[in-house]
Amino acid sequence: MKAPRLAIALLAVSTALLPLASAGATSISPATELSLPTPNSGLDQGYLPFQSCSSLGNCALSGIYLAAHNFAAGVIESEVKGVWQTPLAMTPPNGYIAADGVTVEGLSCPATGSCVALGRYETSTNQLPFVVSETKGIWQRSVSLALPKNAVSTGELATPHAVTCVSAGNCTVVGTYTTNKTGFATQGFISSEVRGVWRSASALTLPPGANADPSVSLTQVSCWSAGNCVSVGSYLDANNVSHDIVVPEISGSWKSAESVGLPGNASAFAGAQFNEVACTSSGACLAAGTYNTITGAVQPLVALGNAGTWNRALEVNLPLGAPNPEAQLFGFNGASCSTPGNCALVGQYVDKTGRHQGFLDNVVNGNVQRAQVLRLPAGAVQAGPNGGVVSVSCPGVGTCVAGAAYLSAQNKYEAIVASETNNVWMLGTTVSLPANATTVGVAGGIYSVQCFTTTSCLASGSYQSTGARYEGFTLTTSA
């Protein structure tokens, strides 16, 4: 459906529901279009990936739209007590170059009327991270995040990758930046907001033997209480081998990054990376990513742990026995845990016939199950190169809802919602798009799903309305 995350008017909720194919399954509403600031030329490549809700009916979305002169600009959509408000254009700090556009990298809303949207902007000399905060229902001026002291003063290429907030005024951002080391180096940074004040970012401490340019990638961060978090990603060692890393924060202190042991069939050049992390309120976490096996296959892997202790990563066995499944996790909330040891993760792979399929996998009581293929409607045979399962939310043990895209029998990409009951994924339903649109396009589909109860969720994404134009949409699920 989309490249992995590190590659780049009022809503009237309909009461008409479309039943999923399995009896007793979840139902979904037809998708409803969201408005954009004016003037606009639609969403930039369908990019509306971030959704965060403090409660049912109190949510926010963020992404990138094409403003005047087709400049890329950030947008924030806010829902208050079930009513979507006038969309807000994100304005970066002073000195940004509008023609160079902005990117939007994350969103977190820990309480009603309190959110943080994360982005990146460019000046005449640097690429820098910034945040826009909502306080008591009012969106404030954007603030540039202070990078570590060894950041270059000119030619900086900082990119934030994720934000999470445990409460209003207590948030964490992770990302990468360029150090002033001779020859430049891409390092990781961690920035914390404590009681409403953003502190200068700290540099990531890597394991011994890191490359002179470790090409760090911090992809996600999850926190379960103030000062207790885990970030995940990857780095290069001195032999240019990529290793997965987990970075723990314990009682407000960020520790050194550490690699998690790989499955026994891992290649010596495993290219391991973590793309997703999900934690429960007790601090039990799941990290998910990919690695290369000794046969050259790209397989998904998962590891269970907490801030201080991690178990060896385990291989996820995919269906249909592809010799090289070329597994891919997208990095947009593709993992979710309901209780410690009970989680789900989703992604895309290539099956034994060479077709791209979506996969859905469960961890049950700490045991990784064989993944299930995304079941498609009659006539469809594959998810397609731009399809797959992107986002999942699990409000109860063995109960999840996932958003995906697939190629229809008419060779058009369509969005689908799949649900799980008792750890069994059922045949899902194709989304009914606004204004009788027939496709979500190669860049659209469902980017995010968030469930509030086992019977109530909000999903959001984008679709192709006319020509190359993309619009945003939301839909709801119910029992």
N, C-alpha and C positions, 0 to 999 in steps of 0.2 A: 504494500500500500504506500509506504513512504520510505525514504532513506532512513537509516538509523539516526538517532538523535544527533550524533556527533558528526554526521556528514555535512546538517543545517537546522428596529421599531419594537414594539412590545411583543413579548412572546405570549401567544394565546395557546395554552395547553389543551389539546383536543381530548375529548372524553371518549372518542371512538378508538377502540383497541383492537390490535391484530393478534390473535392467539398464536403461540408457538405450536409446532406440529405435534408435540407430545402432550397428551392429556394431563391437565393439572399443572402445566408449566407456566412460566411467567408470560405476561402479555406486554406488548409495547405500543406506545402511541405513535401515530404518524409524526414524522419529523416536522419541526416548525422553524422557519427561517429567522435568523437574527439580523438586525440592522447594523450598519457600519457608519462611522463618522462621514460627513460629506465635506468635500467631494471625495469620491472613491471609485476605484476600478476593481472592486472585489478584493478577496483575500489573496495575498501573495502566495501562489502555488498551493492554495488550499490550507495554509498553515494556521490552524487554530487548535493547538495541541494541549493547552493547559487549562485544567478545571480544578477548582477547589471550593468545597462547600462546608460551612460551619454547621449547617443544619438543613433540613428539608425546606426548600424555598428561599434559602439565603446562600447564594453561590456567586462565583465569579469565573469568567473565562478570559484567557488572553492569547493573543497571536499576532500576526503581521498582516496588515492590509496595504493596498496600494493607494496612496493619497495623491494630492495634486502633483502633476508632472510624473506620475507613476513612481514616486519615491516611496520606498518601503518605510512604513511607520507602525508603531505598536498600538494595539487596541485593547481596551479592557471593557468587558461586558459584565454588568452587575445585576444580580437578581435580589430584590428585597421583598420579603414576605410574599414570594411567588410571582412578583411582577418584575419583568426585565426593564431596566432603566435606560436612559439615553446613553449610547456607548461613548466611552472616553478615549481620546487619542493620548497616548503616552508621549510626553515631551521630555527628552533627555536633558541633562544639565547644560548650562551655558557652554558654548564653544563647540557644540556638535555640528557636523556638516550634514544637512538634510539630504543632499543629493546622494550621500553614501548610505543613507538609510540606517535602520536599527534592526537588531534581532531581539526577539523575546525568548527568554530561556527558562522561565519557571514562574510559579504562582503558588502561594500558600495563604489560606484564610483560617486562622485558628479560632476565631470568634466572630459573631455577627458584627458587621461594621468594621472589622479589622482584617486587613490583607496586606501582603507584600508581593508585588510583581517585580520580576527580575529581568534585566535586559543588558544589552551591549550597544555602545555607540562609538562613533569615530570623530576625533578632532583632526586638525591638520597634521598632527604628529603622532597620535596614539589611538589605540583601540582599548576602550575602558569599560568596566562593569558599572551598572547603576541599578538602583532600586526605586520604586515608587510605592509609597505606603498609604494605606487607608487607615485613618484614625477616627473612631466614633462615626463612621459612615461617610467621612469626607476624605477624598483622595488628595494627598499633599504634593508639594513640589518634589521632583526627583532628586536623588542624592547619589553622588559618585562614591563608590566604595574605595577606601584607601588600601592600596596594595602593600605587600611586605617591603621592607626598606631596601632590599636588593633588586627591586624591579627597575628596569631601564627607564630613564627619563624621557628618551626619545626613541620611537620605533616600538613601543610597547604593544603587545598583541594579546592582551588579557581577554579571556572568555569565561564568563560564569556559566555553570552547567546545571545547577539545581539549587532550590531554596526550600526550606521547611521551617515552620514555626510551631512551637509547642504551646505558646500562649501569646496574647497581644504584647508586642514589644520584645519578644524573646525568640529570635530567629537565627538560622544558620544558612550561609551560602558557601558552596564549594565551586571551584573552578580552576583554571590554569592561567599562568602569566609567564612573561619572558624575563629572565633574570639578567643582571648585568655581568654575568660571568663571561669571560672571553669566548667569543664564538656564539654567544647566546645559548640559552637552554630553556626548555619548556618545563616549568615546575608547577606544583599544585599549591593553591592557596585556600585558606579557610577563614571566612569572615563571620563574626558573631555580633548580633544585636542583643544587648543585655539591658533590660528595663528601659527600652526605647532609644538606646544610644548605640550606634554602630561603631565598633572598635576597629582599629587598623588590623588588616588581615595578617595572619601568621602563615609562614611557609611550611609546607609539608616536609616531614622528615622521612626519608626513604630507607629501606633496608641496605645493609652494606653491599658493595659491589654494583651500585647503580651506574648507568652510563653517564658520561660527561654531559650528554644531553638526554635525560631520561624520558623525554616525550611523555610526560605524565598526562593521564586522563583521569579526572575525577568526575564520574558520570552521575551519581545519585547520592543523596544523603537522607537518612531517616533518624528522627529523634523521638524518644518516648517520654522524656522529661527534660527540664532545663538542665543543660550541662551533661546530658547522657545521649550520645548519638553514635551512629556508624556511617561512614562514607565509603564508597567502593569505587574501583576503577582499575587502572593498570599503569605499568611503567616498563621501561627497557633497562636490562642489565648491561654490563660491559660488553657482552657478546651479542648485543642487539636482539635478545630474546625478550618477548613480552611476557610479563608476569601479572597475574591478578593480585589486587591488594584490597585489604580492608583497613580502614583507619578509624580507630575507636576514640571516642571522647568519654572520659570517666570523671564524674564529679567536677565538670568544668575544665578539665585538662585534656588537651588533645595529645595522644600518644603517637609513637612512630608507626608508620605504615608497616603492615606485615602481609606476606603472601600466604595463601591457604594451600595446603598440599593438594595435588591433582590426582585424578584417578590413575590406576596402574597402567592403563593403555595410552597415557599421554606421551606425545612425541618429546624428544629432547628440545625441540624448538616448538613448544606447545602454543605459542601465541595466545596465551590465556588472558582473559579479560572479564571483569564483572560489569554488566550493563544495568542491573537492577538490584535494589535492596528494599526489603519490606520488614518492618518490625512491629511487634505487638506492644501493648501498653506496659507489659512486664519486662520488655527488653529482649525478648527472644526474637531472633532475626533470621531471615533467609536472604542470601546473596545468590544471584543467578547471572550466568554469562555463557561464554563459549570457549572451546579449546580445540587444538589439533591433536588427533590421535596418531599412533605410529603408522597407520595406513594412509595418513593424509586427510582423513575425514574431519570436517568441522562439526563438532557435537556440542549440544547444550550441557551445562553442568550447574549444579546447585551445591551450596554449602550452608549448613545450619550453625548458628552460634549466637553470641551476644557481644557486648562491647569488649569483653576481655578474653573470651575463649571461643575458638572456632574449630569445628570438626573438619576432617579432610573432605574435599569436594567430591561429589558423586556424579557419575554420568547419567544423563537422562536418555533412556532408550526411546527412540522414535518409532512410530508405526510404519508399516509397509517396507521395512528393511532396505532403505536406500544405502548403497555402498559409500557414497559421500553426500550426506544430507545438506551440506552447506547451511547449517542452522544459523538463524539470525534472531536476535532479540532487539527490539526497537528502542528501548529506553524510555518509553512513555507509560509509566505505571503498568508495566507488564508483569508484575508480581504482587501478590496480596496474601496476607496471613490473617486468619480469623482468631486463632489461638496458637500458643506455642506448638510447633511441629505440625500444624495443619494449614497448608498454604496451597497456592496455585501459581503457576507461571505459564506464559503464553509466548508464541513467536511464529516463525515461518521456517520451512525447510523444503528440500527437494526430495521427492519420493523416488522409488525405484524405476518409475517410468519417465523420469526427468521433468515431472510437473511440480510446480510450486504449490505447497499446501500450508495451511495453518495448523499449528498444534496447540493442545491444551494439556497441561500436566498437573498432577496433584502430588503433594506430599501429605501422607496420612499418618498421624501419630509418629512423625519423624522418619517415615519410610518413603523413599521416592518411588512413585509408581511408573509404569510404562505410560508414555504419553498417548493421548487420543488425537486422531485427526479431526479437524474441523469439518463437521458434517454439512454438506452443501445441499441446496435445493435441487429438485429434479432438473436434469439437463446441464447442470454445471459440473465440470470435472476437475477444476483446480482453482486455487486462490489466485494464481497468476504471479508474475514477478513483482508486481506492485500491490499484492494482496497479503493476506496473513492476519494473524490475531495480534492486536496492538495493546489493548488495555484490558485489565480484569479487576474486579472488586469482589471480595468474599465477606459478606456480612455474617455468615455463620459457618460452622464446620461442615464441609462438603457442599456448601451452598454458595454459588458464585454466578456472576454475570460478566460476559466478555463482549467486546466490540471488535469487529473485523471487517475485512473487505474481500471480495472474490470476483472472479470473472464469470459472468452469466453465459448462458447458451448463445446469447446474441453478441458475445465477445465484448461486453461492457462491464466496467467495474461497478459493483453494487455493494452497499453496506449491509451487514448482517449482525444481529444480536443473538448470542447463544447463551443458554442458561444451564446450570448444573444443579442437580439434586442428589443427595446421598452419594457424592463423588462420581456421578455419572453425567457426562455431558450429553445433552439432547440436541436434536435437530433444531436449528434456530429459525429465525424469521428475517426475510429481507425487509429492509427499512423502506417505508413509503415516504418518498422525498417530497419537499414542497413544490407547489405549482406544476405537478406532474412531470418533474424532471426525471430523466431516465438513467442517469449515471452519476456516480460520485467522482468520476474521472480518475486518472492515474495518480493524482496527488491527494485525493479526498478519501473519505471514509470516517469511521468512528475512531477518534483519537483517545477519548477518555471516558471511563465509566466510574461512577462513585455511588455506592449503595449506602442507604441510611438504615434500612431494616432488611430482613430477608425477603421482603415483598415490595420494596420501594427503592428505585435507583434513578439517577440522572445520567444520560449519556450525551456527548457532544462531539461535533466534528464538522466536516465540510463536504460540499457537493458541487458539481459542475452545473451551473444554471443555463448559461447561453455561451456558445463559443468556448473561449478559454477562461471565462470568468468563473470564479469560485465564491460561494457564499457559505456562511456558517449556519449550523442548525443544532437544535437540541431535541431530545425526546425523553419520555419518562417510561418507567416500567412499573407494573403493578401485579398483584397476585391474580 
